[in-house]
């Protein structure tokens, strides 16, 4: 049995390099995507960036609270942590199902961990969500990032990539619908509020 360790940069220069890679991935640099996909040491940083994405949305709502029918909603610390964890769990489920579809239905060449690494780095784009008014733009770019990272990591053509995304998303909705009585609908509403 192989033991995997989580690696993080030990210096500021190391972190700077990881942020540069993330920025290049957000700019759709396929060479960097392939390098990150193959770098097993990038997994820890990818998971951190992935979780930061959820936190950025929650912190953005804290800084700029939502006003609905004259009532101001500002999430508390526990709500921000809950949103971050729910986002992480639902997104991981979605990535897992999309990867399974890409691998087994469309004969993709990648695997879950390679996709997680590249997509995790791409999620640094979520820093823009600190300004909730820009969230819609971020969400559109995330769909583009999901498409390109899926296509690059799994070596799929356009139709296979679209098929993987659509079928994987439908499967995610079905699994969440089945699990919602056990999880409570509030978890789904919190997630959709991002």
Order of alpha helices (4+ residues) and beta strands (2+ residues): alpha-alpha-alpha-beta-beta-alpha-alpha-alpha-alpha-alpha
